[in-house]
Amino acid sequence: MADSTKELVRLAGYQNHITIAEAILLTVTIFFTAWASIAASRAAKAADAAVKVTREMSEIDLRAYISIQNSHADKLATAHKGRGTFTVENVGKTPAKDIMTWYASFLCPPGVEINWDELPRPDDITRFTKSPSAKFIINVETGTALTEETIIEIRRGEMILYMVGHIDYKDVFNTPHKTSFRYVFAHKAGSGDILNICKDGNEET
């Protein structure tokens, strides 16, 4: 009887060891399953990020870019409007669509603070499309004819004649962009009246 009891105790001990081993194996299995799931999730996120970066780089390479290529100032003359002519080009690889241009010119003394964000914008603007390498012209004129006194003040730097504008457009991926320009009239000996680009107010997005 005593031997039978010892055998039962021994078998019970084996059973306990097996149960503990199974519990450990189950815990390890759960751990590695969770780890594999996390690793797979991270790999999927990394793949998505790589695809996103590739797509963004492709769009940057293929998108339209509207850029100011040249500017020309008409000579300031009495009884004529001051005019700046700007040559604009789509230097990108795909068409620029829904192009809208709005611009203004105005005189002010040096040092006057101007809120450029509040420049008037027309309500009715014609939209158009330009293919790659296509150009168009923007003519910015003063609202009224110039007087001799005003011309002298501009050439002396006592008044500043600004020519400013904005070009809004979308690329073929329907992403909006903007090109802004800001120039001032100046007088250069031997060159006559010219347009100088301002330090600020010129950007392409």
CYANA upper distance limits for C-alpha pairs under 8 A (distance plus 0.5 A):
  1 MET  CA      5 THR  CA      6.81
  2 ALA  CA      6 LYS  CA      6.79
  3 ASP  CA      7 GLU  CA      6.71
  4 SER  CA      8 LEU  CA      6.79
  5 THR  CA      9 VAL  CA      6.74
  6 LYS  CA     10 ARG  CA      6.61
  7 GLU  CA     11 LEU  CA      6.62
  8 LEU  CA     12 ALA  CA      6.51
  9 VAL  CA     13 GLY  CA      6.71
 10 ARG  CA     14 TYR  CA      6.95
 11 LEU  CA     15 GLN  CA      6.72
 12 ALA  CA     16 ASN  CA      6.77
 13 GLY  CA     17 HIS  CA      6.78
 14 TYR  CA     18 ILE  CA      6.65
 15 GLN  CA     19 THR  CA      6.64
 16 ASN  CA     20 ILE  CA      6.67
 17 HIS  CA     21 ALA  CA      6.59
 18 ILE  CA     22 GLU  CA      6.58
 19 THR  CA     23 ALA  CA      6.66
 20 ILE  CA     24 ILE  CA      6.69
 21 ALA  CA     25 LEU  CA      6.58
 22 GLU  CA     26 LEU  CA      6.51
 23 ALA  CA     27 THR  CA      6.66
 24 ILE  CA     28 VAL  CA      6.69
 25 LEU  CA     29 THR  CA      6.55
 26 LEU  CA     30 ILE  CA      6.63
 27 THR  CA     31 PHE  CA      6.66
 28 VAL  CA     32 PHE  CA      6.70
 29 THR  CA     33 THR  CA      6.49
 30 ILE  CA     34 ALA  CA      6.60
 31 PHE  CA     35 TRP  CA      6.59
 32 PHE  CA     36 ALA  CA      6.43
 33 THR  CA     37 SER  CA      6.65
 34 ALA  CA     38 ILE  CA      6.68
 35 TRP  CA     39 ALA  CA      6.55
 36 ALA  CA     40 ALA  CA      6.52
 37 SER  CA     41 SER  CA      6.65
 38 ILE  CA     42 ARG  CA      6.65
 39 ALA  CA     43 ALA  CA      6.59
 40 ALA  CA     44 ALA  CA      6.63
 41 SER  CA     45 LYS  CA      6.72
 42 ARG  CA     46 ALA  CA      6.57
 43 ALA  CA     47 ALA  CA      6.61
 44 ALA  CA     48 ASP  CA      6.68
 45 LYS  CA     49 ALA  CA      6.61
 46 ALA  CA     50 ALA  CA      6.63
 47 ALA  CA     51 VAL  CA      6.71
 48 ASP  CA     52 LYS  CA      6.64
 49 ALA  CA     53 VAL  CA      6.66
 50 ALA  CA     54 THR  CA      6.63
 51 VAL  CA     55 ARG  CA      6.59
 52 LYS  CA     56 GLU  CA      6.60
 53 VAL  CA     57 MET  CA      6.56
 54 THR  CA     58 SER  CA      6.60
 55 ARG  CA     59 GLU  CA      6.68
 56 GLU  CA     60 ILE  CA      6.65
 57 MET  CA     61 ASP  CA      6.69
 58 SER  CA     62 LEU  CA      6.60
 59 GLU  CA     63 ARG  CA      6.04
 59 GLU  CA    173 PHE  CA      7.95
 61 ASP  CA     93 LYS  CA      8.21
 62 LEU  CA     92 GLY  CA      7.34
 62 LEU  CA     93 LYS  CA      5.77
 62 LEU  CA     94 THR  CA      6.66
 63 ARG  CA     92 GLY  CA      6.38
 63 ARG  CA     93 LYS  CA      6.60
 63 ARG  CA     94 THR  CA      6.15
 63 ARG  CA     95 PRO  CA      8.26
 63 ARG  CA    171 ASP  CA      6.19
 63 ARG  CA    172 VAL  CA      7.24
 63 ARG  CA    173 PHE  CA      8.10
 64 ALA  CA     90 ASN  CA      6.80
 64 ALA  CA     91 VAL  CA      7.31
 64 ALA  CA     92 GLY  CA      4.60
 64 ALA  CA     93 LYS  CA      6.42
 64 ALA  CA     94 THR  CA      5.70
 64 ALA  CA     95 PRO  CA      6.29
 64 ALA  CA     96 ALA  CA      5.77
 64 ALA  CA    132 PRO  CA      7.76
 64 ALA  CA    170 LYS  CA      8.44
 64 ALA  CA    171 ASP  CA      5.90
 64 ALA  CA    172 VAL  CA      8.07
 65 TYR  CA     90 ASN  CA      5.82
 65 TYR  CA     91 VAL  CA      5.82
 65 TYR  CA     92 GLY  CA      5.13
 65 TYR  CA     96 ALA  CA      7.91
 66 ILE  CA     88 VAL  CA      7.36
 66 ILE  CA     89 GLU  CA      6.19
 66 ILE  CA     90 ASN  CA      5.01
 66 ILE  CA     91 VAL  CA      6.79
 66 ILE  CA     92 GLY  CA      7.92
 66 ILE  CA     96 ALA  CA      8.05
 66 ILE  CA    167 ILE  CA      8.46
 66 ILE  CA    179 THR  CA      7.10
 66 ILE  CA    204 GLU  CA      8.18
 67 SER  CA     88 VAL  CA      6.18
 67 SER  CA     89 GLU  CA      6.03
 67 SER  CA     90 ASN  CA      6.89
 67 SER  CA     91 VAL  CA      7.31
 67 SER  CA    179 THR  CA      7.32
 67 SER  CA    204 GLU  CA      7.77
 68 ILE  CA     86 PHE  CA      7.33
 68 ILE  CA     87 THR  CA      6.52
 68 ILE  CA     88 VAL  CA      5.09
 68 ILE  CA     89 GLU  CA      7.06
 68 ILE  CA    181 PHE  CA      8.31
 69 GLN  CA     86 PHE  CA      8.08
 69 GLN  CA     87 THR  CA      6.07
 69 GLN  CA     88 VAL  CA      6.07
 69 GLN  CA     89 GLU  CA      7.01
 70 ASN  CA     86 PHE  CA      6.28
 70 ASN  CA     87 THR  CA      5.54
 70 ASN  CA     88 VAL  CA      7.75
 71 SER  CA     84 GLY  CA      7.53
 71 SER  CA     85 THR  CA      6.11
 71 SER  CA     86 PHE  CA      4.98
 71 SER  CA     87 THR  CA      6.76
 71 SER  CA    195 LEU  CA      7.45
 72 HIS  CA     84 GLY  CA      6.25
 72 HIS  CA     85 THR  CA      5.55
 72 HIS  CA     86 PHE  CA      6.98
 72 HIS  CA    194 ILE  CA      7.37
 72 HIS  CA    195 LEU  CA      7.01
 73 ALA  CA     83 ARG  CA      6.70
 73 ALA  CA     84 GLY  CA      5.11
 73 ALA  CA     85 THR  CA      6.80
 73 ALA  CA    185 PHE  CA      7.95
 73 ALA  CA    193 ASP  CA      6.90
 73 ALA  CA    194 ILE  CA      5.68
 73 ALA  CA    195 LEU  CA      6.15
 74 ASP  CA     82 GLY  CA      7.27
 74 ASP  CA     83 ARG  CA      6.06
 74 ASP  CA     84 GLY  CA      6.77
 74 ASP  CA     85 THR  CA      8.33
 74 ASP  CA    193 ASP  CA      7.61
 74 ASP  CA    194 ILE  CA      8.31
 75 LYS  CA     82 GLY  CA      8.06
 75 LYS  CA    192 GLY  CA      7.54
 75 LYS  CA    193 ASP  CA      5.92
 75 LYS  CA    194 ILE  CA      8.42
 76 LEU  CA     80 HIS  CA      7.78
 76 LEU  CA     81 LYS  CA      8.13
 76 LEU  CA     82 GLY  CA      6.25
 76 LEU  CA    146 LEU  CA      8.22
 76 LEU  CA    151 ILE  CA      7.08
 76 LEU  CA    193 ASP  CA      7.25
 77 ALA  CA     81 LYS  CA      8.19
 77 ALA  CA     82 GLY  CA      8.16
 77 ALA  CA    146 LEU  CA      7.50
 77 ALA  CA    147 THR  CA      8.47
 77 ALA  CA    148 GLU  CA      8.08
 77 ALA  CA    151 ILE  CA      7.91
 78 THR  CA    145 ALA  CA      7.74
 78 THR  CA    146 LEU  CA      5.98
 78 THR  CA    147 THR  CA      5.68
 78 THR  CA    148 GLU  CA      5.92
 78 THR  CA    151 ILE  CA      8.07
 79 ALA  CA    145 ALA  CA      5.47
 79 ALA  CA    146 LEU  CA      6.00
 79 ALA  CA    147 THR  CA      6.76
 80 HIS  CA    145 ALA  CA      5.27
 80 HIS  CA    146 LEU  CA      6.33
 81 LYS  CA    141 GLU  CA      6.66
 81 LYS  CA    142 THR  CA      5.94
 81 LYS  CA    143 GLY  CA      7.72
 81 LYS  CA    144 THR  CA      6.48
 81 LYS  CA    145 ALA  CA      4.83
 81 LYS  CA    146 LEU  CA      6.30
 82 GLY  CA    141 GLU  CA      6.07
 82 GLY  CA    142 THR  CA      5.83
 82 GLY  CA    145 ALA  CA      7.75
 82 GLY  CA    146 LEU  CA      7.39
 83 ARG  CA    139 ASN  CA      7.21
 83 ARG  CA    140 VAL  CA      6.02
 83 ARG  CA    141 GLU  CA      4.84
 83 ARG  CA    142 THR  CA      7.04
 84 GLY  CA    139 ASN  CA      6.32
 84 GLY  CA    140 VAL  CA      5.71
 84 GLY  CA    141 GLU  CA      7.02
 84 GLY  CA    163 MET  CA      7.44
 84 GLY  CA    195 LEU  CA      7.96
 85 THR  CA    137 ILE  CA      7.42
 85 THR  CA    138 ILE  CA      6.33
 85 THR  CA    139 ASN  CA      5.11
 85 THR  CA    140 VAL  CA      6.91
 86 PHE  CA    137 ILE  CA      6.23
 86 PHE  CA    138 ILE  CA      5.59
 86 PHE  CA    139 ASN  CA      6.90
 87 THR  CA    135 LYS  CA      7.35
 87 THR  CA    136 PHE  CA      6.54
 87 THR  CA    137 ILE  CA      5.34
 87 THR  CA    138 ILE  CA      7.06
 88 VAL  CA    135 LYS  CA      5.95
 88 VAL  CA    136 PHE  CA      5.85
 88 VAL  CA    137 ILE  CA      6.59
 88 VAL  CA    138 ILE  CA      7.97
 89 GLU  CA    133 SER  CA      6.66
 89 GLU  CA    134 ALA  CA      6.19
 89 GLU  CA    135 LYS  CA      4.75
 89 GLU  CA    136 PHE  CA      7.00
 90 ASN  CA     95 PRO  CA      8.08
 90 ASN  CA     96 ALA  CA      7.47
 90 ASN  CA    130 LYS  CA      7.23
 90 ASN  CA    131 SER  CA      7.35
 90 ASN  CA    132 PRO  CA      5.83
 90 ASN  CA    133 SER  CA      5.76
 90 ASN  CA    134 ALA  CA      6.24
 90 ASN  CA    135 LYS  CA      7.07
 91 VAL  CA    132 PRO  CA      6.58
 91 VAL  CA    133 SER  CA      5.97
 91 VAL  CA    134 ALA  CA      8.46
 92 GLY  CA    132 PRO  CA      6.22
 92 GLY  CA    133 SER  CA      7.83
 93 LYS  CA    132 PRO  CA      5.97
 94 THR  CA    131 SER  CA      6.95
 94 THR  CA    132 PRO  CA      6.03
 94 THR  CA    171 ASP  CA      7.95
 94 THR  CA    172 VAL  CA      7.36
 95 PRO  CA    129 THR  CA      7.35
 95 PRO  CA    130 LYS  CA      6.10
 95 PRO  CA    131 SER  CA      4.68
 95 PRO  CA    132 PRO  CA      6.05
 95 PRO  CA    171 ASP  CA      7.17
 95 PRO  CA    172 VAL  CA      7.08
 96 ALA  CA    129 THR  CA      6.12
 96 ALA  CA    130 LYS  CA      5.83
 96 ALA  CA    131 SER  CA      6.88
 96 ALA  CA    132 PRO  CA      8.25
 96 ALA  CA    169 TYR  CA      6.85
 96 ALA  CA    170 LYS  CA      6.35
 96 ALA  CA    171 ASP  CA      5.57
 96 ALA  CA    172 VAL  CA      7.40
 97 LYS  CA    127 ARG  CA      8.38
 97 LYS  CA    128 PHE  CA      6.74
 97 LYS  CA    129 THR  CA      4.78
 97 LYS  CA    130 LYS  CA      7.04
 97 LYS  CA    169 TYR  CA      6.32
 97 LYS  CA    170 LYS  CA      5.79
 97 LYS  CA    171 ASP  CA      6.71
 97 LYS  CA    172 VAL  CA      7.83
 98 ASP  CA    127 ARG  CA      5.47
 98 ASP  CA    128 PHE  CA      5.84
 98 ASP  CA    129 THR  CA      6.48
 98 ASP  CA    168 ASP  CA      8.18
 98 ASP  CA    169 TYR  CA      5.73
 98 ASP  CA    170 LYS  CA      6.54
 99 ILE  CA    127 ARG  CA      5.62
 99 ILE  CA    128 PHE  CA      5.62
 99 ILE  CA    129 THR  CA      6.52
 99 ILE  CA    130 LYS  CA      8.41
 99 ILE  CA    167 ILE  CA      7.28
 99 ILE  CA    168 ASP  CA      6.12
 99 ILE  CA    169 TYR  CA      4.79
 99 ILE  CA    170 LYS  CA      7.61
100 MET  CA    125 ILE  CA      6.77
100 MET  CA    126 THR  CA      6.83
100 MET  CA    127 ARG  CA      5.69
100 MET  CA    128 PHE  CA      7.62
100 MET  CA    167 ILE  CA      6.12
100 MET  CA    168 ASP  CA      5.65
100 MET  CA    169 TYR  CA      6.85
101 THR  CA    125 ILE  CA      7.81
101 THR  CA    165 GLY  CA      7.76
101 THR  CA    166 HIS  CA      6.34
101 THR  CA    167 ILE  CA      5.05
101 THR  CA    168 ASP  CA      7.02
102 TRP  CA    121 ARG  CA      6.88
102 TRP  CA    122 PRO  CA      7.59
102 TRP  CA    125 ILE  CA      8.23
102 TRP  CA    165 GLY  CA      6.14
102 TRP  CA    166 HIS  CA      6.04
102 TRP  CA    167 ILE  CA      7.18
103 TYR  CA    121 ARG  CA      8.29
103 TYR  CA    140 VAL  CA      7.26
103 TYR  CA    163 MET  CA      8.09
103 TYR  CA    164 VAL  CA      6.08
103 TYR  CA    165 GLY  CA      4.30
103 TYR  CA    166 HIS  CA      6.70
104 ALA  CA    119 LEU  CA      8.38
104 ALA  CA    120 PRO  CA      8.41
104 ALA  CA    140 VAL  CA      6.98
104 ALA  CA    141 GLU  CA      7.99
104 ALA  CA    142 THR  CA      8.29
104 ALA  CA    163 MET  CA      6.66
104 ALA  CA    164 VAL  CA      6.05
104 ALA  CA    165 GLY  CA      6.76
105 SER  CA    140 VAL  CA      7.15
105 SER  CA    141 GLU  CA      6.84
105 SER  CA    142 THR  CA      5.93
105 SER  CA    143 GLY  CA      7.96
105 SER  CA    161 LEU  CA      7.47
105 SER  CA    162 TYR  CA      5.83
105 SER  CA    163 MET  CA      5.13
105 SER  CA    164 VAL  CA      6.75
106 PHE  CA    142 THR  CA      7.05
106 PHE  CA    143 GLY  CA      8.37
106 PHE  CA    161 LEU  CA      6.26
106 PHE  CA    162 TYR  CA      6.00
106 PHE  CA    163 MET  CA      7.64
107 LEU  CA    159 MET  CA      6.97
107 LEU  CA    160 ILE  CA      5.97
107 LEU  CA    161 LEU  CA      5.11
107 LEU  CA    162 TYR  CA      6.90
108 CYS  CA    112 VAL  CA      7.40
108 CYS  CA    159 MET  CA      6.11
108 CYS  CA    160 ILE  CA      5.90
108 CYS  CA    161 LEU  CA      7.38
109 PRO  CA    158 GLU  CA      6.70
109 PRO  CA    159 MET  CA      5.04
109 PRO  CA    160 ILE  CA      6.37
110 PRO  CA    157 GLY  CA      8.22
110 PRO  CA    158 GLU  CA      7.30
110 PRO  CA    159 MET  CA      6.81
110 PRO  CA    160 ILE  CA      6.86
115 ASN  CA    119 LEU  CA      7.83
130 LYS  CA    134 ALA  CA      6.26
130 LYS  CA    135 LYS  CA      8.01
140 VAL  CA    163 MET  CA      7.06
146 LEU  CA    150 THR  CA      6.71
146 LEU  CA    151 ILE  CA      7.16
147 THR  CA    151 ILE  CA      6.81
148 GLU  CA    152 ILE  CA      6.75
149 GLU  CA    153 GLU  CA      6.77
150 THR  CA    154 ILE  CA      6.68
150 THR  CA    159 MET  CA      8.13
151 ILE  CA    155 ARG  CA      6.72
152 ILE  CA    156 ARG  CA      6.60
153 GLU  CA    157 GLY  CA      6.57
153 GLU  CA    158 GLU  CA      5.35
153 GLU  CA    159 MET  CA      5.84
154 ILE  CA    158 GLU  CA      6.42
154 ILE  CA    159 MET  CA      5.29
154 ILE  CA    160 ILE  CA      6.30
154 ILE  CA    161 LEU  CA      7.28
154 ILE  CA    185 PHE  CA      7.89
154 ILE  CA    186 ALA  CA      7.61
155 ARG  CA    186 ALA  CA      6.59
155 ARG  CA    187 HIS  CA      5.86
157 GLY  CA    186 ALA  CA      8.21
160 ILE  CA    184 VAL  CA      7.18
160 ILE  CA    185 PHE  CA      7.55
161 LEU  CA    184 VAL  CA      6.03
161 LEU  CA    185 PHE  CA      6.05
162 TYR  CA    182 ARG  CA      7.52
162 TYR  CA    183 TYR  CA      6.29
162 TYR  CA    184 VAL  CA      5.07
162 TYR  CA    185 PHE  CA      7.22
163 MET  CA    182 ARG  CA      6.30
163 MET  CA    183 TYR  CA      5.62
163 MET  CA    184 VAL  CA      6.52
163 MET  CA    185 PHE  CA      8.42
164 VAL  CA    180 SER  CA      8.14
164 VAL  CA    181 PHE  CA      6.01
164 VAL  CA    182 ARG  CA      4.83
164 VAL  CA    183 TYR  CA      6.79
165 GLY  CA    180 SER  CA      6.28
165 GLY  CA    181 PHE  CA      5.90
165 GLY  CA    182 ARG  CA      7.18
166 HIS  CA    178 LYS  CA      7.41
166 HIS  CA    179 THR  CA      6.25
166 HIS  CA    180 SER  CA      4.90
166 HIS  CA    181 PHE  CA      6.98
167 ILE  CA    178 LYS  CA      6.05
167 ILE  CA    179 THR  CA      5.52
167 ILE  CA    180 SER  CA      6.77
168 ASP  CA    176 PRO  CA      7.81
168 ASP  CA    177 HIS  CA      6.43
168 ASP  CA    178 LYS  CA      5.06
168 ASP  CA    179 THR  CA      7.08
169 TYR  CA    176 PRO  CA      6.32
169 TYR  CA    177 HIS  CA      5.96
169 TYR  CA    178 LYS  CA      6.86
170 LYS  CA    174 ASN  CA      5.86
170 LYS  CA    175 THR  CA      5.83
170 LYS  CA    176 PRO  CA      4.90
170 LYS  CA    177 HIS  CA      6.35
171 ASP  CA    175 THR  CA      6.11
171 ASP  CA    176 PRO  CA      7.26
171 ASP  CA    177 HIS  CA      8.13
177 HIS  CA    204 GLU  CA      8.09
177 HIS  CA    205 THR  CA      5.80
178 LYS  CA    203 GLU  CA      8.39
178 LYS  CA    204 GLU  CA      6.39
178 LYS  CA    205 THR  CA      5.88
179 THR  CA    202 ASN  CA      7.97
179 THR  CA    203 GLU  CA      6.22
179 THR  CA    204 GLU  CA      4.90
179 THR  CA    205 THR  CA      6.94
180 SER  CA    201 GLY  CA      6.96
180 SER  CA    202 ASN  CA      5.62
180 SER  CA    203 GLU  CA      5.81
180 SER  CA    204 GLU  CA      7.04
181 PHE  CA    201 GLY  CA      6.35
181 PHE  CA    202 ASN  CA      4.95
181 PHE  CA    203 GLU  CA      7.39
182 ARG  CA    197 ILE  CA      6.83
182 ARG  CA    198 CYS  CA      6.29
182 ARG  CA    200 ASP  CA      7.91
182 ARG  CA    201 GLY  CA      5.85
182 ARG  CA    202 ASN  CA      6.40
183 TYR  CA    195 LEU  CA      6.56
183 TYR  CA    196 ASN  CA      5.97
183 TYR  CA    197 ILE  CA      4.94
183 TYR  CA    198 CYS  CA      5.81
184 VAL  CA    195 LEU  CA      6.01
184 VAL  CA    196 ASN  CA      5.83
184 VAL  CA    197 ILE  CA      7.01
184 VAL  CA    198 CYS  CA      7.31
185 PHE  CA    193 ASP  CA      7.30
185 PHE  CA    194 ILE  CA      6.28
185 PHE  CA    195 LEU  CA      5.19
185 PHE  CA    196 ASN  CA      6.78
186 ALA  CA    193 ASP  CA      6.26
186 ALA  CA    194 ILE  CA      5.86
186 ALA  CA    195 LEU  CA      6.52
186 ALA  CA    196 ASN  CA      7.09
187 HIS  CA    191 SER  CA      8.01
187 HIS  CA    192 GLY  CA      6.01
187 HIS  CA    193 ASP  CA      4.97
187 HIS  CA    194 ILE  CA      6.47
188 LYS  CA    192 GLY  CA      5.85
188 LYS  CA    193 ASP  CA      6.87
188 LYS  CA    194 ILE  CA      7.48
198 CYS  CA    202 ASN  CA      7.89
